[in-house]
């Protein structure tokens, strides 16, 4: 049972890493195309929407990973305390 809870904790950490990468990493062209006003000049409208969608999906995945990590950690502590 403890191995299952440890797996849930690991999945939470892995999802957190994925969410972080989606939200906080920028492709090289975006770093090169940033103006002095800190805005990014996208090639077209679809590319700007994709960038915004990745940020939102990253936030959602980060939130989900926190919940999964918390549930797994709570279950692991509960299993340790009560010998499950």
LINJO-V677845 format. One record per residue. N is the residue number from 1. RES is the residue in three letters. SS is DSSP state (H for helix, E for strand, C for the rest). Layout:
N_RES_SS + N_RES_SS
This chain:
1_UNK_C + 2_UNK_H + 3_UNK_H + 4_UNK_H + 5_UNK_H + 6_UNK_H + 7_UNK_H + 8_UNK_H + 9_UNK_H + 10_UNK_H + 11_UNK_H + 12_UNK_H + 13_UNK_H + 14_UNK_H + 15_UNK_H + 16_UNK_H + 17_UNK_H + 18_UNK_H + 19_UNK_H + 20_UNK_H + 21_UNK_H + 22_UNK_H + 23_UNK_H + 24_UNK_H + 25_UNK_C + 26_UNK_C + 27_UNK_C + 28_UNK_H + 29_UNK_H + 30_UNK_H + 31_UNK_H + 32_UNK_H + 33_UNK_C + 34_UNK_E + 35_UNK_C + 36_UNK_C + 37_UNK_C + 38_UNK_C + 39_UNK_C + 40_UNK_E + 41_UNK_C + 42_UNK_C + 43_UNK_C + 44_UNK_C + 45_UNK_H + 46_UNK_H + 47_UNK_H + 48_UNK_H + 49_UNK_H + 50_UNK_H + 51_UNK_H + 52_UNK_H + 53_UNK_H + 54_UNK_H + 55_UNK_H + 56_UNK_H + 57_UNK_H + 58_UNK_H + 59_UNK_H + 60_UNK_H + 61_UNK_H + 62_UNK_H + 63_UNK_H + 64_UNK_H + 65_UNK_H + 66_UNK_H + 67_UNK_H + 68_UNK_H + 69_UNK_H + 70_UNK_H + 71_UNK_H + 72_UNK_H + 73_UNK_H + 74_UNK_H + 75_UNK_H + 76_UNK_H + 77_UNK_H + 78_UNK_H + 79_UNK_H + 80_UNK_H + 81_UNK_H + 82_UNK_H + 83_UNK_C + 84_UNK_C
